[in-house]
């Protein structure tokens, strides 16, 4: 039986919670200290006991669903339609870059448009959360057993910093607040086919992205297998698996990049919704 895990409360003082089968928010803090690497690595999937205290969701902030993330590994140009819209050839191997864990914020927290930014962009992505240490995996099937669950990620990007300022992509990917995550960590057993999920994103109510993980160039399990050849994946690590077409970068001029005051809403089938207001840094 899959569960939807989350963390609620003020920034830096979140406590673990769970949405039960009836959609009631319940406090997990009497059972586990946090939803963190130790929890993910131990006895997964977790058994959620009956009779947990009910939490009133009114006014309660939802934080990122995973604490103490070790690293965020991102896959670029991983949807056929997105590669096409940006004028890039489909890659022969996954394009890999990193985001720092301190870019992660809650799914409803404000996102900061960096100072000097002219090209802040949106990207709805399926996030994979690792549950077992993975190194040199031999097959995609083997990789599937190392996934704790899935979440919605927003891989916010500053395209001028990423593509026009020299070096690698890091400068355009690691600005503060550039990785909203959540609302939930949905356990892997509740997502039997990660290649059959719809992803949608709206800016100020207008649909900008409407894709499916069916369009991935490299599937979820293959990504985990592939990455394990180059780095050890640890419980609590997160993989952002790429975005479908519809980003501002792929639009005709003038491209509709994000400005302070814009509201972005995004969702993935079965994994919940996010909503962020963009503010000036």
N, C-alpha and C positions, 0 to 999 in steps of 0.2 A: 504494500500500500504506500503510495507516494505521499509526501507531505510538502507543505509550503512553509519554509522557515524564514524568519525575518528578525530584524533587530530594531528596537524602538527606543526613543528617548533622545535627550539632548546630545549634541555633537560631543564625542569623547566619553559619553556616559550611557551609551545604548545598552539595553539588556535584551537577551534572547527571547523570542516569542515564536508562536506557531499559529497558523490558521488551520482550524480543525475542519473536518469534512463538511460541517454546516456553515463554514465561513466565519466562525466565531474566533476572535483574537484571544489567545491564551498565553499566560506568562510561563516561560520555560526556565526562568532564572533559579528556581528552586531545584531544578533537575540537572542543568549544565551551567558552567560559568559563562560560556559565550559560544557563539557559532564561529569557531576559529580553527586553525589547522589541527590542533589536538582533537577537537570534537569530530572534524571531518575524517580524520584518520582512524578513529576508534569505533569499531563495531557498527559500521555503516551497512544498511540504513538504520537509523536510530529508531528505537521503539518509543513512541510518544505516549506516556501514561494517561489514563483517564483522570478526569476531575481536576485538571489544572486550573488555577485561578483565571477568571475572565478579566481581560483588560478593556477599558473603555477607549475606543480608537479616537474619540473626539478630541481634537487638539493635540494628538500624540504624533510627534515627528517620527517618520520612518527613515532609518539610516540605511547604509549599505548592509546587505544581508550577510556579509562575511567580514570578520575582524582580522586584523593582522595579516593581510594579504602579503605574500612574499614578493611576487612579481606578476606583472601583467604582460603577456606576450600577445602581440597583435599580428593579424594576417591582413596584408594589403591586397587590393585588386583581386578579391576572391569570389566575385560574382561576374558571370559573363557579361551581363548588361551594364554593370558599373565600369568594368574595364573598357567596354566599347564606348560609353559616354565620355570617358576621360581621354579617349584617343590612344589608349595603351593596348598593346597586344596581350592576350591571355598568357600569364606567366607559365613557364614550363615546370617550375617548382614554386612552392609557396614563398611569397614575399613576406619577410619577417622583420618586425621592429618591436621596440619595447616602449611601454609607458610605465612611469614610476607609480608605485602604489599610493603615493600621497596625492595623486590626481583624483582619487575616488571620493565621491560625495554621495549623499542619499538621492533617491529618485525624484524627490520633489524640492531639493535644495536649489537655491539660485546658482546659476553658472555665470562666471565672470568673463566678459569680453576683454581680452588683454589690452593694456595700454599700447597705443600705436597700431592696433589691429584694424585692418580694412577687409579681411577675408576670413572671418570666423564662420565655420561650416558645421553642418549636422551630419551624423551617421548613426543610424540605428543598427545594432549588431546583436547577434546571439553570443552570449558569454558562456563559456564552459568553465566550471569550477572543478579542479582536480581533487580527488579524494584518496588516492593511493600514489605513493612515490613511483614515478615512471622514468625509466632509463633504458635506452636501447630496446624498445618494444619491437617485436618481430612482425606483428600484423595489426591491421585495423581492428579485427575482432578482439585481440588482446587489449588494445587501447580502450575499448568500450568499458572494460572492467575497472579502469582507473579514473572514471569520471564520477564525482559525487553528485553533480546536478548542473542545472542551467539557470541563467538569469538574463534579464534585459540589460544591455550596456549601451551607453551613448558615447561613442568615440568622437567627442568634439575635437575639431581640428582647425588650426589657423593656417590657411593655404599659402599665404605669402611667406610666413615664417617657415613653413614646411618645404616649399618648393623654390623660393626665390632668394633665400638668404644664405645659400651655400651649405656644405656639409650634408649630414643625413637628415632624416625627417624629424629628429627629436625635438627641435625647437618649436615645431608646429603641433606637437602632440602632448607636451608635458606641462602646459600652462595650468595654473591652479584651477581646480574644479572641473577639469576636462574629461572626467570619466564617471558621470552618474551611473550607479549600479543598483539594480533591484526593480521592484520592491521586494521580491521574494527570491530565495534559492529554492527551486523546485527540484526535488530529488530525481535522479536519473530514471528510476523505475516509472515515473509518471510521464516520461517523454520517450515512448518506445521507438519513435523514429525522428531523430533530430533533423532529418533532411525533408521534413514535411511540415514546416512551420511558416506561417505568414508573418511578415514584418511590415509595420506601417509607421509613418511619421508625418505629422502635420506641423506647419509653421503658421501661427496666427490663424488656425482653423483650416488652412488650405493643405490638402494632401500633397506631399512632396515625394514620399517614398511609399511604394506598395509592392513588395517583392515576396519571394519565397526562398527558403533555404534549399529548395530543390535546384536553384540556379547556381549553387556554389560550384566553383571550379574544383576545389579540394574539399571533400566532406569532413565532418567533425572528427570521426574516428581516425581518418587518414592524417588530419592535422596533428592530433595528439601523438600518433605513431611517429610522424615525421619530426616533430619538434624534439621527441625523446632521443633522436640520434645526435642532437647538437647540444642539448642541455638537459639537466635533470629537472623534472617537474615534480613539485612537492605538494602535499595536501595544502589547500588554501591558495595555490596559484590560480590565476585567472587567464583564460585565453579569449581574446576578442576575435571573432572568426570572420570579420569582413562585413561590408555593407552592400546592399543592392543599389541599383540605379536611382537617381533622383536627387543627388547632392547638389549644392549650389555650384560647385566647381564644374559640373557637367551641363549647366544651363547656358543658354545664349546670353550675350551681353545685353543689358547690364545684369550681371549675375546677382541673385538675391541673397547676398551674404547677410548674416545675422547682425543685428544692432541692439544696443541696450533697449529694453522694453519689449522685445520680441518674446513670444511664448511658444515653446516647442513641446509637443505631446507625441509620445511614441509608445508602441506596444508590440508584443510578440504573442502569438496564439498560446494560451495556457500559462504564460509567464508573467502576466500583469502589465500594468501601464506606468509610464513616467510622465511628469509634467514639470518643466523648468521655465522660470522667467530669467531672461538674460539681463545682467546688470553690468555697468561699467566697473572695471577693476580699479 
